[in-house]
Amino acid sequence: MSKLLHFCAEEVTRLFPPFLVHLEALKETMIEYSVKESIVQPVRQQLTVPNTADRFISMPACVPSRGVMGIKVICAVPSNKEKCLPTHLGCIQLYGLTGELLCQMDAEEITAKRTAICSALASKALANPDSKILAVIGAGVQAESHIQALSQLFNFSEIRVWNRTKSRAEKLVRELHDVGNFNLCVSDTVGSACSDADIVCTVTSSSEPVLFKDHVKPGAHVNVVGASSPTTREVGDDLMLSDNLVIVADCLNAIKLESGDVIQSGAAPHHELGHVLHFPLSRDPDQITLFKNLGLACQDVVTAHLIYKQYLSESTRS
């Protein structure tokens, strides 16, 4: 057996695909998953560590069009936040369709960027193309990746960040002060962050709702990212059950089993992202759209494949 090819976090960063290449690849993947139904992907399996909120998660997928399959194994440890450690740690193994193990790689940056790319795809499909104000609720890794991704698709004049611990929001704003030509600032409340915002992203580790209907203006688009289990949620019932709300999921099967926002409110999702990307959604200008972004294994596998192909390209040239 040949030596296993492993890409550490630094190598993943160096080999990562350009934004627009990644965006187009994941758009094709979501359409392939929802419309062509050629991707094989079970709902993720989760083990809860006894007496903790920690989870051990496995996410396999097969993407025949790219000649690969793979699995992401990830540990979700919420208490790591207090230790200044990543709350999600894991790796991805990439296989050929013959069963050959091609490589394995650190999953942290892949998870962060593919999640933000899918929120960006949903925002591009559902939000006002002239959106000027972005509100980000949360100040962790996903807050950073969402600001970076969305600011490449929209000409924002202002991005507002709110976090329960204000110092973390202030730190994020300092770190991203030169990302784009917009005013990046900290808000004191969720309400002030979301007031007249065109796009809202909730990227918190909260288990209780932080976003409610009166926070969101008519016609706004919301990306709900942070709550990824039946027992956690970020959005209140008044918004989830609003007659004025259109709910889009990355996967309709998964959202009904994994999303606390949907399960606890009893809301009924309307569309899947791949369908919306392929068949543009017609809606009333005052309707609020909400994208529930759980994250799919096929997104991880396709991203890992892009990284692997870049490695092969460099190896050939050298």
Secondary structure as the mmCIF struct_conf table of DSSP 4:
data_model
#
loop_
_struct_conf.conf_type_id
_struct_conf.id
_struct_conf.beg_label_comp_id
_struct_conf.beg_label_asym_id
_struct_conf.beg_label_seq_id
_struct_conf.end_label_comp_id
_struct_conf.end_label_asym_id
_struct_conf.end_label_seq_id
HELX_LH_PP_P HELX_LH_PP_P1 SER A 2 LEU A 5
STRN STRN1 HIS A 6 PHE A 7
HELX_RH_AL_P HELX_RH_AL_P1 ALA A 9 LEU A 15
HELX_LH_PP_P HELX_LH_PP_P2 PHE A 16 PRO A 18
HELX_RH_AL_P HELX_RH_AL_P2 PHE A 19 ILE A 31
HELX_RH_PI_P HELX_RH_PI_P1 GLU A 32 LYS A 36
STRN STRN2 VAL A 40 VAL A 40
HELX_LH_PP_P HELX_LH_PP_P3 PRO A 42 ARG A 44
STRN STRN3 GLN A 45 THR A 48
HELX_LH_PP_P HELX_LH_PP_P4 VAL A 49 VAL A 49
TURN_TY1_P TURN_TY1_P1 PRO A 50 ASN A 51
BEND BEND1 THR A 52 ALA A 53
STRN STRN4 ARG A 55 VAL A 63
HELX_RH_3T_P HELX_RH_3T_P1 PRO A 64 ARG A 66
TURN_TY1_P TURN_TY1_P2 GLY A 67 GLY A 67
STRN STRN5 VAL A 68 ALA A 76
HELX_RH_3T_P HELX_RH_3T_P2 PRO A 78 LYS A 83
TURN_TY1_P TURN_TY1_P3 CYS A 84 CYS A 84
BEND BEND2 LEU A 85 LEU A 85
BEND BEND3 THR A 87 THR A 87
STRN STRN6 HIS A 88 GLY A 96
TURN_TY1_P TURN_TY1_P4 LEU A 97 THR A 98
BEND BEND4 GLY A 99 GLY A 99
STRN STRN7 LEU A 101 ASP A 106
HELX_RH_AL_P HELX_RH_AL_P3 GLU A 108 LEU A 126
BEND BEND5 ALA A 127 ALA A 127
TURN_TY1_P TURN_TY1_P5 PRO A 129 ASP A 130
STRN STRN8 ILE A 133 ILE A 137
BEND BEND6 GLY A 140 GLY A 140
HELX_RH_AL_P HELX_RH_AL_P4 VAL A 141 LEU A 150
TURN_TY1_P TURN_TY1_P6 SER A 151 LEU A 153
BEND BEND7 PHE A 154 PHE A 154
BEND BEND8 SER A 157 SER A 157
STRN STRN9 GLU A 158 TRP A 162
BEND BEND9 ARG A 164 THR A 165
HELX_RH_AL_P HELX_RH_AL_P5 LYS A 166 GLU A 175
TURN_TY1_P TURN_TY1_P7 LEU A 176 ASP A 178
BEND BEND10 VAL A 179 PHE A 182
STRN STRN10 ASN A 183 VAL A 186
BEND BEND11 ASP A 188 THR A 189
HELX_RH_AL_P HELX_RH_AL_P6 VAL A 190 CYS A 194
TURN_TY1_P TURN_TY1_P8 SER A 195 ASP A 196
BEND BEND12 ASP A 198 ASP A 198
STRN STRN11 ILE A 199 THR A 202
BEND BEND13 SER A 207 GLU A 208
STRN STRN12 LEU A 211 LEU A 211
HELX_RH_3T_P HELX_RH_3T_P3 LYS A 213 HIS A 215
BEND BEND14 VAL A 216 VAL A 216
TURN_TY1_P TURN_TY1_P9 PRO A 218 GLY A 219
STRN STRN13 HIS A 221 VAL A 224
BEND BEND15 GLY A 226 GLY A 226
BEND BEND16 SER A 229 SER A 229
TURN_TY1_P TURN_TY1_P10 PRO A 230 THR A 231
BEND BEND17 GLU A 234 GLU A 234
STRN STRN14 VAL A 235 VAL A 235
HELX_RH_AL_P HELX_RH_AL_P7 ASP A 237 MET A 240
TURN_TY1_P TURN_TY1_P11 LEU A 241 LEU A 241
TURN_TY1_P TURN_TY1_P12 ASP A 243 ASN A 244
STRN STRN15 LEU A 245 ALA A 249
BEND BEND18 ASP A 250 ASP A 250
HELX_RH_AL_P HELX_RH_AL_P8 LEU A 252 GLU A 258
HELX_RH_AL_P HELX_RH_AL_P9 GLY A 260 SER A 265
TURN_TY1_P TURN_TY1_P13 GLY A 266 GLY A 266
STRN STRN16 HIS A 271 GLU A 272
HELX_RH_AL_P HELX_RH_AL_P10 LEU A 273 HIS A 278
BEND BEND19 PHE A 279 PHE A 279
HELX_LH_PP_P HELX_LH_PP_P5 PRO A 280 SER A 282
TURN_TY1_P TURN_TY1_P14 PRO A 285 ASP A 286
STRN STRN17 ILE A 288 LYS A 292
HELX_RH_AL_P HELX_RH_AL_P11 ALA A 297 ARG A 317
#
